[in-house]
């Protein structure tokens, strides 16, 4: 957000620029408050209501907590530097926060996607195989939730090391600096890592969820409503009696 705002600053008048920053600040603040309230409410409701502690609801809570983490780390650090266009902190603390904020943001996105996949699997089992035991039972659910965080943290760990707080003459920026952290010759490894990570955490889940929900939609459209067959038979019998 900051780079785009800075890029357009030369093309805008001071009043227009101030209005743009004010609008962005208000929008970010509204999104932050809505996210904090909405996601926290989801967790509180499921926690306090025992009947709501079902597998799918626990996956929804997991996704809500990851979204909450995203809001806390993204918007709370974006807002203070929005008007200045630069990080306001300096030194070792700023360097650590640059890494933590960037890393936590990426991890939260990965956890949200994995939670969506688990929700799709749970709904697939409930709709396609309604008479069988659930594909994801209550005992397996907590382990899968824990696995989403372990998987996300493990695969996104390199991002923690490559983010650095870079000092420019006019600002401080948190940016990816692979060459400065690792060997310059390993830059292509980082590119391959990004491609593989995108396939594993974005494209494969998208295709997988598309297939599952397509099967669910097909199942819902083709299955007959209970009692529909007997009603049709009764109507046919009544028609025959009227014809006689």
Steps between C-alpha positions, in 0.01 A plus 500: 500500500773744593696467173191566289404801707853638473511435126192714442599775741686692230190507280261635763457843650562537877123516568429195285786311661376585849148389405638171363695432820200591714271273299747212522539550875123498554455192280780311676361594841150378410635170364716453811213562743261280300756218483582518871133504599375241249774241535513532880123457517519179298753353741308609810167360377645159412699487826204584725237291316567127538254405225701714257823309557467293186780416259406752235455777759845429645648536151313829462643618834847401383453710188360788708805495727736505201305794353520671838877451500518648152304809604704558815837470331411667170272792575638600840846543346378643171294778657776685690727513196225578248528877516877510537563230236767349721550274800499713813730275707876455467765261621491135600137510615387638164702232318338224709151644451557524125573126491221404741227708334584377150537138614179497709303654213608230254442221754147623575411497130630142464302383806180661365536317169563166671196557723288557190627169360410316822152658498453382141606145593263499798205620288588249228475212747175630652324546164638218284521235775230606750446153647868423562712617789649849446820522297642726771391392848516698827825327603677572172384862480742655759799325341407633156462852638842476662639359175380806304716726720802268498480460123463876442783596737735236359447580134499878550804506731745631234292819479594581859867520406474680164303801625726789603440858606665705224599860560452745212581873512131588534353196679534159664343205319454132584601310187618161377880486488590143400844585360606677818391212725601205284750445222437707186525188287210346694255766380364258241433252780282765664308548176439124471398495866238771438363313196477165684349668806237674286406169337477314832322766705286678240442319170463143629255600779299707249472210254428252781221716649352562154478125440346430843238774479415400142430145621296639792295718263441207265395279792254759631346551156459131421383363833125470557326671787375248763132422438503645148474156339196398709326833430553458125364146516194621691434775244529249215255266672252783550525594131424144394197484731363825350550363147304184592 
